Amino acid sequence: MEEKQEEQKASMVTFLLPCYNTPILSSDFLHTVLETKQFDRCAFALLLQNNDPNLGVYKELTRSIREKGLDAGYFVFDGTPYCGMINRVAPIINTHSLCVLNNQHVPHCNNGDIAGAIESWLKQSLEPMRVGVFDKLGNYPVVAKQLIERLGYMFHPLCFGREEAERWLLILAERLKIIGMIPNCRILQSSAETFDISGFSTEEESSWVLKTLMQMTDDETQRLEKYLLK
């Protein structure tokens, strides 16, 4: 990751933040995260496009926020689609788990320690393939690195956006019985009104993708079951 060159211990979770033409929202998001002081042992990676007119602003933002103490960096892509960006970086980040967010939603932990809550959740089972959720809705799931390596992706390449990609992960996790609630946490939503371009898909697109993926659910479940700890 650019701006992160030294060897570092694996973060407990890395939050991926796809951004396009939303520098003010991205700045508000990162400064909110910094001010909460809940994100020790967590990392943030902005996923940027090189045709974004605000690319330089994002880079300066990342440099500034790192100087203030937040573990953050960025990747720059050349026309790579939403899920493609996520799938390219997820396998190479030194982390125990990953979660894809946007500029309007941020995790909150009642005891003020997001990494501690995720670590406690991971220790609930010896099974390395895990999916954790912050609430009953299941939005913005945390995915253990081992599951991503076994799947070969974090968000299925057929997906156009976040909604169907997350839904597919939850379907597989429920089938494999590897899903669990991350304790004492929830997702907070910003009051800022915006249209989130990154990760958006139409209802028709989402429906088509899920209908197609459901045809391979049984095969993918059976393949992954071979790796489960019995």
PyRosetta script that sets phi, psi and omega in degrees:
from pyrosetta import init, pose_from_sequence

init()
pose = pose_from_sequence("MEEKQEEQKASMVTFLLPCYNTPILSSDFLHTVLETKQFDRCAFALLLQNNDPNLGVYKELTRSIREKGLDAGYFVFDGTPYCGMINRVAPIINTHSLCVLNNQHVPHCNNGDIAGAIESWLKQSLEPMRVGVFDKLGNYPVVAKQLIERLGYMFHPLCFGREEAERWLLILAERLKIIGMIPNCRILQSSAETFDISGFSTEEESSWVLKTLMQMTDDETQRLEKYLLK")
pose.set_psi(1, 131.6)
pose.set_omega(1, 177.8)
pose.set_phi(2, -61.3)
pose.set_psi(2, 148.5)
pose.set_omega(2, -177.2)
pose.set_phi(3, 75.0)
pose.set_psi(3, 1.3)
pose.set_omega(3, 177.0)
pose.set_phi(4, -134.0)
pose.set_psi(4, 91.1)
pose.set_omega(4, -173.1)
pose.set_phi(5, -106.3)
pose.set_psi(5, -26.6)
pose.set_omega(5, -177.4)
pose.set_phi(6, -78.2)
pose.set_psi(6, 152.0)
pose.set_omega(6, 176.7)
pose.set_phi(7, -66.8)
pose.set_psi(7, 133.4)
pose.set_omega(7, 179.4)
pose.set_phi(8, -134.0)
pose.set_psi(8, 155.3)
pose.set_omega(8, 175.3)
pose.set_phi(9, -66.3)
pose.set_psi(9, 147.1)
pose.set_omega(9, -178.5)
pose.set_phi(10, -58.8)
pose.set_psi(10, 133.8)
pose.set_omega(10, 174.9)
pose.set_phi(11, -72.1)
pose.set_psi(11, 156.1)
pose.set_omega(11, 176.7)
pose.set_phi(12, -69.8)
pose.set_psi(12, -37.4)
pose.set_omega(12, 177.0)
pose.set_phi(13, -149.6)
pose.set_psi(13, 142.9)
pose.set_omega(13, 172.3)
pose.set_phi(14, -115.6)
pose.set_psi(14, 126.3)
pose.set_omega(14, 178.6)
pose.set_phi(15, -95.5)
pose.set_psi(15, 120.7)
pose.set_omega(15, 178.0)
pose.set_phi(16, -91.3)
pose.set_psi(16, 133.5)
pose.set_omega(16, -175.6)
pose.set_phi(17, -129.0)
pose.set_psi(17, 88.2)
pose.set_omega(17, 175.3)
pose.set_phi(18, -63.8)
pose.set_psi(18, 130.8)
pose.set_omega(18, -176.8)
pose.set_phi(19, -133.8)
pose.set_psi(19, 140.4)
pose.set_omega(19, 171.4)
pose.set_phi(20, -151.0)
pose.set_psi(20, 115.8)
pose.set_omega(20, 174.8)
pose.set_phi(21, 59.3)
pose.set_psi(21, 33.8)
pose.set_omega(21, 177.2)
pose.set_phi(22, -132.7)
pose.set_psi(22, 54.1)
pose.set_omega(22, -174.6)
pose.set_phi(23, -64.7)
pose.set_psi(23, -35.5)
pose.set_omega(23, -178.8)
pose.set_phi(24, -68.9)
pose.set_psi(24, -45.4)
pose.set_omega(24, 177.9)
pose.set_phi(25, -62.6)
pose.set_psi(25, -40.8)
pose.set_omega(25, 179.4)
pose.set_phi(26, -64.1)
pose.set_psi(26, -40.0)
pose.set_omega(26, 177.9)
pose.set_phi(27, -65.0)
pose.set_psi(27, -45.4)
pose.set_omega(27, 178.2)
pose.set_phi(28, -59.6)
pose.set_psi(28, -41.9)
pose.set_omega(28, -179.5)
pose.set_phi(29, -61.2)
pose.set_psi(29, -52.3)
pose.set_omega(29, -175.9)
pose.set_phi(30, -66.5)
pose.set_psi(30, -37.2)
pose.set_omega(30, 178.1)
pose.set_phi(31, -71.3)
pose.set_psi(31, -33.2)
pose.set_omega(31, 174.3)
pose.set_phi(32, -63.4)
pose.set_psi(32, -45.1)
pose.set_omega(32, 177.6)
pose.set_phi(33, -59.1)
pose.set_psi(33, -44.9)
pose.set_omega(33, -179.7)
pose.set_phi(34, -61.8)
pose.set_psi(34, -43.3)
pose.set_omega(34, -175.4)
pose.set_phi(35, -70.4)
pose.set_psi(35, -26.5)
pose.set_omega(35, -179.3)
pose.set_phi(36, -70.6)
pose.set_psi(36, -24.1)
pose.set_omega(36, -179.0)
pose.set_phi(37, 56.9)
pose.set_psi(37, 32.6)
pose.set_omega(37, -179.8)
pose.set_phi(38, -104.3)
pose.set_psi(38, 1.8)
pose.set_omega(38, -165.1)
pose.set_phi(39, -118.4)
pose.set_psi(39, 33.0)
pose.set_omega(39, 169.7)
pose.set_phi(40, -62.5)
pose.set_psi(40, 142.2)
pose.set_omega(40, -178.8)
pose.set_phi(41, 67.2)
pose.set_psi(41, 15.5)
pose.set_omega(41, 174.1)
pose.set_phi(42, -114.2)
pose.set_psi(42, 153.0)
pose.set_omega(42, 177.3)
pose.set_phi(43, -128.2)
pose.set_psi(43, 156.6)
pose.set_omega(43, 179.1)
pose.set_phi(44, -128.9)
pose.set_psi(44, 134.8)
pose.set_omega(44, 179.4)
pose.set_phi(45, -128.5)
pose.set_psi(45, 116.7)
pose.set_omega(45, 175.5)
pose.set_phi(46, -81.4)
pose.set_psi(46, 132.4)
pose.set_omega(46, 177.2)
pose.set_phi(47, -105.2)
pose.set_psi(47, 111.5)
pose.set_omega(47, -169.3)
pose.set_phi(48, -116.7)
pose.set_psi(48, 158.3)
pose.set_omega(48, 174.6)
pose.set_phi(49, -108.7)
pose.set_psi(49, 139.0)
pose.set_omega(49, -175.9)
pose.set_phi(50, -72.5)
pose.set_psi(50, -8.2)
pose.set_omega(50, 175.5)
pose.set_phi(51, -97.1)
pose.set_psi(51, 5.9)
pose.set_omega(51, 176.9)
pose.set_phi(52, -70.1)
pose.set_psi(52, 124.1)
pose.set_omega(52, -179.0)
pose.set_phi(53, -63.5)
pose.set_psi(53, -14.0)
pose.set_omega(53, -178.5)
pose.set_phi(54, -106.0)
pose.set_psi(54, 20.0)
pose.set_omega(54, -175.8)
pose.set_phi(55, -55.8)
pose.set_psi(55, -44.7)
pose.set_omega(55, 179.7)
pose.set_phi(56, -63.1)
pose.set_psi(56, -33.4)
pose.set_omega(56, 178.8)
pose.set_phi(57, -66.3)
pose.set_psi(57, -42.6)
pose.set_omega(57, 178.2)
pose.set_phi(58, -61.2)
pose.set_psi(58, -42.5)
pose.set_omega(58, -179.1)
pose.set_phi(59, -63.3)
pose.set_psi(59, -43.2)
pose.set_omega(59, 178.7)
pose.set_phi(60, -67.2)
pose.set_psi(60, -38.3)
pose.set_omega(60, 177.1)
pose.set_phi(61, -60.0)
pose.set_psi(61, -44.7)
pose.set_omega(61, 179.8)
pose.set_phi(62, -63.0)
pose.set_psi(62, -44.1)
pose.set_omega(62, 179.3)
pose.set_phi(63, -60.8)
pose.set_psi(63, -44.7)
pose.set_omega(63, -177.9)
pose.set_phi(64, -64.8)
pose.set_psi(64, -43.7)
pose.set_omega(64, -176.5)
pose.set_phi(65, -70.2)
pose.set_psi(65, -30.7)
pose.set_omega(65, 175.6)
pose.set_phi(66, -67.7)
pose.set_psi(66, -39.1)
pose.set_omega(66, 177.9)
pose.set_phi(67, -63.2)
pose.set_psi(67, -26.4)
pose.set_omega(67, 179.2)
pose.set_phi(68, -86.1)
pose.set_psi(68, -4.5)
pose.set_omega(68, 172.3)
pose.set_phi(69, 114.0)
pose.set_psi(69, -0.9)
pose.set_omega(69, 179.2)
pose.set_phi(70, -90.0)
pose.set_psi(70, 133.6)
pose.set_omega(70, 178.5)
pose.set_phi(71, -76.7)
pose.set_psi(71, 100.6)
pose.set_omega(71, -174.1)
pose.set_phi(72, -144.0)
pose.set_psi(72, 152.1)
pose.set_omega(72, 176.8)
pose.set_phi(73, -157.5)
pose.set_psi(73, -169.0)
pose.set_omega(73, -178.4)
pose.set_phi(74, -151.5)
pose.set_psi(74, 157.6)
pose.set_omega(74, 171.2)
pose.set_phi(75, -124.2)
pose.set_psi(75, 141.9)
pose.set_omega(75, 178.7)
pose.set_phi(76, -115.5)
pose.set_psi(76, 130.6)
pose.set_omega(76, -177.2)
pose.set_phi(77, -117.9)
pose.set_psi(77, 161.0)
pose.set_omega(77, -178.9)
pose.set_phi(78, -117.0)
pose.set_psi(78, 80.0)
pose.set_omega(78, 177.0)
pose.set_phi(79, 81.1)
pose.set_psi(79, 7.3)
pose.set_omega(79, 179.6)
pose.set_phi(80, -66.9)
pose.set_psi(80, 132.8)
pose.set_omega(80, -179.0)
pose.set_phi(81, -68.8)
pose.set_psi(81, 168.5)
pose.set_omega(81, -173.5)
pose.set_phi(82, -49.9)
pose.set_psi(82, -59.0)
pose.set_omega(82, -177.8)
pose.set_phi(83, -67.7)
pose.set_psi(83, -30.6)
pose.set_omega(83, 177.9)
pose.set_phi(84, -63.4)
pose.set_psi(84, -40.8)
pose.set_omega(84, 177.6)
pose.set_phi(85, -60.0)
pose.set_psi(85, -46.7)
pose.set_omega(85, -177.9)
pose.set_phi(86, -63.5)
pose.set_psi(86, -43.3)
pose.set_omega(86, -177.3)
pose.set_phi(87, -71.3)
pose.set_psi(87, -24.7)
pose.set_omega(87, 178.0)
pose.set_phi(88, -75.8)
pose.set_psi(88, -35.5)
pose.set_omega(88, -175.8)
pose.set_phi(89, -93.0)
pose.set_psi(89, -28.4)
pose.set_omega(89, -175.1)
pose.set_phi(90, -55.5)
pose.set_psi(90, -41.8)
pose.set_omega(90, -177.8)
pose.set_phi(91, -73.3)
pose.set_psi(91, -18.5)
pose.set_omega(91, -171.3)
pose.set_phi(92, -104.5)
pose.set_psi(92, -5.0)
pose.set_omega(92, 179.8)
pose.set_phi(93, -82.3)
pose.set_psi(93, 135.9)
pose.set_omega(93, -179.9)
pose.set_phi(94, -80.7)
pose.set_psi(94, 90.8)
pose.set_omega(94, -173.9)
pose.set_phi(95, -155.8)
pose.set_psi(95, 159.6)
pose.set_omega(95, 177.5)
pose.set_phi(96, -86.3)
pose.set_psi(96, -26.2)
pose.set_omega(96, -177.3)
pose.set_phi(97, -156.8)
pose.set_psi(97, 164.0)
pose.set_omega(97, -179.6)
pose.set_phi(98, -135.9)
pose.set_psi(98, 154.3)
pose.set_omega(98, 178.9)
pose.set_phi(99, -147.9)
pose.set_psi(99, 133.4)
pose.set_omega(99, 178.3)
pose.set_phi(100, -97.8)
pose.set_psi(100, 124.2)
pose.set_omega(100, 179.5)
pose.set_phi(101, -116.2)
pose.set_psi(101, -179.5)
pose.set_omega(101, 166.3)
pose.set_phi(102, -133.3)
pose.set_psi(102, -179.4)
pose.set_omega(102, -173.7)
pose.set_phi(103, -70.9)
pose.set_psi(103, -5.0)
pose.set_omega(103, -176.0)
pose.set_phi(104, -109.3)
pose.set_psi(104, -6.5)
pose.set_omega(104, -174.8)
pose.set_phi(105, -132.1)
pose.set_psi(105, 133.6)
pose.set_omega(105, -178.3)
pose.set_phi(106, -139.7)
pose.set_psi(106, 137.5)
pose.set_omega(106, 177.0)
pose.set_phi(107, -67.6)
pose.set_psi(107, 150.0)
pose.set_omega(107, 175.7)
pose.set_phi(108, -136.0)
pose.set_psi(108, 136.1)
pose.set_omega(108, 179.3)
pose.set_phi(109, -115.1)
pose.set_psi(109, 133.8)
pose.set_omega(109, -176.9)
pose.set_phi(110, -61.3)
pose.set_psi(110, -32.6)
pose.set_omega(110, -179.6)
pose.set_phi(111, -97.1)
pose.set_psi(111, 6.7)
pose.set_omega(111, 172.9)
pose.set_phi(112, 80.0)
pose.set_psi(112, 19.0)
pose.set_omega(112, -176.9)
pose.set_phi(113, -140.8)
pose.set_psi(113, 89.6)
pose.set_omega(113, -178.6)
pose.set_phi(114, -61.3)
pose.set_psi(114, -48.4)
pose.set_omega(114, -178.4)
pose.set_phi(115, -61.7)
pose.set_psi(115, -38.9)
pose.set_omega(115, 178.8)
pose.set_phi(116, -63.4)
pose.set_psi(116, -39.6)
pose.set_omega(116, 178.8)
pose.set_phi(117, -66.0)
pose.set_psi(117, -41.8)
pose.set_omega(117, 179.3)
pose.set_phi(118, -68.5)
pose.set_psi(118, -38.7)
pose.set_omega(118, 177.4)
pose.set_phi(119, -62.6)
pose.set_psi(119, -42.7)
pose.set_omega(119, 177.8)
pose.set_phi(120, -62.1)
pose.set_psi(120, -40.9)
pose.set_omega(120, 177.7)
pose.set_phi(121, -63.5)
pose.set_psi(121, -44.6)
pose.set_omega(121, -179.9)
pose.set_phi(122, -62.3)
pose.set_psi(122, -33.4)
pose.set_omega(122, -177.6)
pose.set_phi(123, -80.1)
pose.set_psi(123, -5.6)
pose.set_omega(123, 179.3)
pose.set_phi(124, -69.0)
pose.set_psi(124, -18.1)
pose.set_omega(124, -178.4)
pose.set_phi(125, -146.6)
pose.set_psi(125, 148.6)
pose.set_omega(125, 175.0)
pose.set_phi(126, -79.3)
pose.set_psi(126, -11.8)
pose.set_omega(126, 179.3)
pose.set_phi(127, -65.7)
pose.set_psi(127, 121.7)
pose.set_omega(127, -177.4)
pose.set_phi(128, -79.1)
pose.set_psi(128, -20.7)
pose.set_omega(128, 178.3)
pose.set_phi(129, -88.4)
pose.set_psi(129, 108.3)
pose.set_omega(129, -173.9)
pose.set_phi(130, -139.3)
pose.set_psi(130, 150.6)
pose.set_omega(130, 170.4)
pose.set_phi(131, -130.1)
pose.set_psi(131, 124.1)
pose.set_omega(131, 180.0)
pose.set_phi(132, -113.3)
pose.set_psi(132, 145.1)
pose.set_omega(132, 179.7)
pose.set_phi(133, -122.8)
pose.set_psi(133, 149.5)
pose.set_omega(133, -178.6)
pose.set_phi(134, -86.9)
pose.set_psi(134, -19.9)
pose.set_omega(134, 179.0)
pose.set_phi(135, -157.1)
pose.set_psi(135, -179.3)
pose.set_omega(135, -175.6)
pose.set_phi(136, -68.1)
pose.set_psi(136, -22.2)
pose.set_omega(136, 178.7)
pose.set_phi(137, -69.6)
pose.set_psi(137, -31.3)
pose.set_omega(137, 177.6)
pose.set_phi(138, 80.7)
pose.set_psi(138, 8.2)
pose.set_omega(138, 178.8)
pose.set_phi(139, -70.2)
pose.set_psi(139, 147.0)
pose.set_omega(139, 179.0)
pose.set_phi(140, 58.3)
pose.set_psi(140, 55.7)
pose.set_omega(140, -178.4)
pose.set_phi(141, -68.2)
pose.set_psi(141, 152.7)
pose.set_omega(141, 173.6)
pose.set_phi(142, -96.5)
pose.set_psi(142, 128.2)
pose.set_omega(142, -173.6)
pose.set_phi(143, -117.6)
pose.set_psi(143, 125.1)
pose.set_omega(143, 178.8)
pose.set_phi(144, -66.1)
pose.set_psi(144, 144.3)
pose.set_omega(144, -176.0)
pose.set_phi(145, -58.7)
pose.set_psi(145, -35.9)
pose.set_omega(145, -177.6)
pose.set_phi(146, -64.2)
pose.set_psi(146, -35.9)
pose.set_omega(146, 177.7)
pose.set_phi(147, -66.8)
pose.set_psi(147, -40.7)
pose.set_omega(147, 178.2)
pose.set_phi(148, -61.1)
pose.set_psi(148, -41.4)
pose.set_omega(148, 179.6)
pose.set_phi(149, -65.3)
pose.set_psi(149, -38.0)
pose.set_omega(149, 179.7)
pose.set_phi(150, -73.7)
pose.set_psi(150, -37.0)
pose.set_omega(150, 178.3)
pose.set_phi(151, -70.1)
pose.set_psi(151, -36.8)
pose.set_omega(151, -173.5)
pose.set_phi(152, 89.5)
pose.set_psi(152, 5.5)
pose.set_omega(152, 178.5)
pose.set_phi(153, -164.1)
pose.set_psi(153, 164.6)
pose.set_omega(153, 168.8)
pose.set_phi(154, -99.6)
pose.set_psi(154, -50.4)
pose.set_omega(154, 174.3)
pose.set_phi(155, -109.6)
pose.set_psi(155, 127.0)
pose.set_omega(155, -175.4)
pose.set_phi(156, -55.7)
pose.set_psi(156, 134.3)
pose.set_omega(156, -176.5)
pose.set_phi(157, -59.6)
pose.set_psi(157, -20.6)
pose.set_omega(157, 177.6)
pose.set_phi(158, -72.2)
pose.set_psi(158, -20.5)
pose.set_omega(158, -172.9)
pose.set_phi(159, -73.4)
pose.set_psi(159, 142.5)
pose.set_omega(159, 175.6)
pose.set_phi(160, -87.7)
pose.set_psi(160, -34.4)
pose.set_omega(160, -173.3)
pose.set_phi(161, -146.8)
pose.set_psi(161, -174.3)
pose.set_omega(161, -172.6)
pose.set_phi(162, -67.0)
pose.set_psi(162, -41.1)
pose.set_omega(162, -171.2)
pose.set_phi(163, -59.7)
pose.set_psi(163, -53.1)
pose.set_omega(163, -178.5)
pose.set_phi(164, -72.0)
pose.set_psi(164, -30.6)
pose.set_omega(164, 178.2)
pose.set_phi(165, -64.8)
pose.set_psi(165, -44.4)
pose.set_omega(165, 177.8)
pose.set_phi(166, -66.8)
pose.set_psi(166, -40.3)
pose.set_omega(166, -179.1)
pose.set_phi(167, -61.0)
pose.set_psi(167, -40.5)
pose.set_omega(167, 178.8)
pose.set_phi(168, -63.3)
pose.set_psi(168, -42.7)
pose.set_omega(168, 177.2)
pose.set_phi(169, -60.6)
pose.set_psi(169, -43.0)
pose.set_omega(169, -178.6)
pose.set_phi(170, -67.4)
pose.set_psi(170, -37.7)
pose.set_omega(170, 178.0)
pose.set_phi(171, -61.3)
pose.set_psi(171, -47.9)
pose.set_omega(171, 179.2)
pose.set_phi(172, -63.1)
pose.set_psi(172, -43.5)
pose.set_omega(172, -178.5)
pose.set_phi(173, -62.7)
pose.set_psi(173, -39.3)
pose.set_omega(173, 178.4)
pose.set_phi(174, -67.4)
pose.set_psi(174, -40.6)
pose.set_omega(174, 177.9)
pose.set_phi(175, -62.1)
pose.set_psi(175, -39.9)
pose.set_omega(175, -176.4)
pose.set_phi(176, -86.9)
pose.set_psi(176, -6.6)
pose.set_omega(176, -178.2)
pose.set_phi(177, 59.5)
pose.set_psi(177, 43.3)
pose.set_omega(177, 179.9)
pose.set_phi(178, -118.5)
pose.set_psi(178, 17.8)
pose.set_omega(178, -178.8)
pose.set_phi(179, -100.4)
pose.set_psi(179, 145.2)
pose.set_omega(179, 179.6)
pose.set_phi(180, -156.3)
pose.set_psi(180, 158.9)
pose.set_omega(180, 179.4)
pose.set_phi(181, -84.4)
pose.set_psi(181, 129.6)
pose.set_omega(181, 174.6)
pose.set_phi(182, -77.4)
pose.set_psi(182, 122.9)
pose.set_omega(182, -170.1)
pose.set_phi(183, -68.4)
pose.set_psi(183, 145.0)
pose.set_omega(183, 170.4)
pose.set_phi(184, 61.3)
pose.set_psi(184, 28.7)
pose.set_omega(184, -176.5)
pose.set_phi(185, -128.5)
pose.set_psi(185, 160.8)
pose.set_omega(185, 174.0)
pose.set_phi(186, -157.6)
pose.set_psi(186, 171.1)
pose.set_omega(186, 177.9)
pose.set_phi(187, -105.7)
pose.set_psi(187, 127.4)
pose.set_omega(187, 175.0)
pose.set_phi(188, -99.2)
pose.set_psi(188, 143.2)
pose.set_omega(188, -179.7)
pose.set_phi(189, -111.4)
pose.set_psi(189, 135.4)
pose.set_omega(189, 177.1)
pose.set_phi(190, -69.5)
pose.set_psi(190, 150.4)
pose.set_omega(190, 177.7)
pose.set_phi(191, -83.1)
pose.set_psi(191, -6.2)
pose.set_omega(191, -179.0)
pose.set_phi(192, -64.2)
pose.set_psi(192, 133.3)
pose.set_omega(192, 179.4)
pose.set_phi(193, -93.3)
pose.set_psi(193, 120.1)
pose.set_omega(193, -179.9)
pose.set_phi(194, -157.0)
pose.set_psi(194, 161.5)
pose.set_omega(194, 172.9)
pose.set_phi(195, -100.6)
pose.set_psi(195, 113.8)
pose.set_omega(195, -174.7)
pose.set_phi(196, -82.0)
pose.set_psi(196, 97.9)
pose.set_omega(196, -177.2)
pose.set_phi(197, -66.2)
pose.set_psi(197, -45.0)
pose.set_omega(197, -177.5)
pose.set_phi(198, -66.7)
pose.set_psi(198, 122.9)
pose.set_omega(198, 176.8)
pose.set_phi(199, 85.4)
pose.set_psi(199, 10.5)
pose.set_omega(199, 179.8)
pose.set_phi(200, -87.4)
pose.set_psi(200, 138.3)
pose.set_omega(200, 171.9)
pose.set_phi(201, -139.8)
pose.set_psi(201, 151.2)
pose.set_omega(201, 179.5)
pose.set_phi(202, -75.1)
pose.set_psi(202, 163.9)
pose.set_omega(202, 178.3)
pose.set_phi(203, -61.1)
pose.set_psi(203, -37.8)
pose.set_omega(203, 179.5)
pose.set_phi(204, -66.0)
pose.set_psi(204, -42.9)
pose.set_omega(204, 178.6)
pose.set_phi(205, -62.8)
pose.set_psi(205, -47.2)
pose.set_omega(205, -179.3)
pose.set_phi(206, -61.3)
pose.set_psi(206, -43.3)
pose.set_omega(206, -179.3)
pose.set_phi(207, -63.3)
pose.set_psi(207, -43.5)
pose.set_omega(207, -179.5)
pose.set_phi(208, -63.5)
pose.set_psi(208, -44.1)
pose.set_omega(208, -178.9)
pose.set_phi(209, -62.1)
pose.set_psi(209, -49.0)
pose.set_omega(209, -177.7)
pose.set_phi(210, -64.7)
pose.set_psi(210, -38.1)
pose.set_omega(210, 177.4)
pose.set_phi(211, -62.1)
pose.set_psi(211, -40.9)
pose.set_omega(211, 179.5)
pose.set_phi(212, -68.7)
pose.set_psi(212, -45.2)
pose.set_omega(212, -178.0)
pose.set_phi(213, -66.6)
pose.set_psi(213, -31.9)
pose.set_omega(213, -179.8)
pose.set_phi(214, -62.4)
pose.set_psi(214, -23.4)
pose.set_omega(214, 179.1)
pose.set_phi(215, -70.6)
pose.set_psi(215, -18.2)
pose.set_omega(215, -179.9)
pose.set_phi(216, -112.9)
pose.set_psi(216, 9.3)
pose.set_omega(216, -177.2)
pose.set_phi(217, -59.9)
pose.set_psi(217, -46.9)
pose.set_omega(217, -177.7)
pose.set_phi(218, -61.9)
pose.set_psi(218, -43.9)
pose.set_omega(218, -179.0)
pose.set_phi(219, -64.6)
pose.set_psi(219, -42.9)
pose.set_omega(219, -178.9)
pose.set_phi(220, -69.3)
pose.set_psi(220, -37.4)
pose.set_omega(220, 177.5)
pose.set_phi(221, -63.7)
pose.set_psi(221, -45.7)
pose.set_omega(221, 180.0)
pose.set_phi(222, -63.5)
pose.set_psi(222, -37.5)
pose.set_omega(222, 179.0)
pose.set_phi(223, -64.7)
pose.set_psi(223, -45.1)
pose.set_omega(223, -177.0)
pose.set_phi(224, -73.8)
pose.set_psi(224, -28.1)
pose.set_omega(224, 179.4)
pose.set_phi(225, -59.4)
pose.set_psi(225, -27.4)
pose.set_omega(225, -179.4)
pose.set_phi(226, -64.7)
pose.set_psi(226, -22.5)
pose.set_omega(226, -176.8)
pose.set_phi(227, -96.5)
pose.set_psi(227, -9.0)
pose.set_omega(227, -177.6)
pose.set_phi(228, -66.5)
pose.set_psi(228, 142.6)
pose.set_omega(228, 172.0)
pose.set_phi(229, -72.6)
pose.set_psi(229, 128.0)
pose.set_omega(229, -178.6)
pose.set_phi(230, -95.6)
pose.dump_pdb("model.pdb")
